[in-house]
């Protein structure tokens, strides 16, 4: 299954990028690190698991807090496409200059 950046919520892409860079986390840790509402995190995690970009793994230390791991093979292409499209969508630094 291929996911396109335009069809993936921005919150899901932020979560995917954070998990890819920082390693597995539980939803509460993700919510606190990204300053997102728990409901937003939960929705994004369900979407990413459905697309097989994340795996939900039981946390043996606390079964109430599952850990989410990134499927590096599938996520690598999507993250690259998303960051490329994000850079292209931003205006040039010249456009930010204020007129004196």
C-alpha positions, 0 to 999 in steps of 0.5 A, a space after each residue: 500500500 502506498 500512501 501519498 503525502 497529500 492524503 496523510 494528515 499533517 499530524 500523522 506526518 509529524 508523528 511519523 517523523 518523530 517516531 522515525 527520528 526518536 524511536 518507539 514511543 507510547 501515545 502519551 509520550 507522543 502527545 507531550 513531545 509534540 504538544 498535541 491533543 491525545 485525541 489527535 494523536 490517537 486518530 493519527 496513530 490509527 491511520 498510520 497503523 491502518 496504512 502499515 506505516 507503524 506497528 503497535 507493540 505491547 509494552 511489557 513494562 506497562 500493558 496500558 501504554 503500547 509502543 508504536 514502531 515505524 515500518 522503516 521500509 514503507 515510511 522512508 519514501 513517504 517521509 522523503 516525499 513529504 519533506 520534499 513537498 513541504 520545502 517546495 510549498 514554502 515561499 522563498 526567503 526573499 518573500 519574507 523580507 519586510 519593506 522598510 
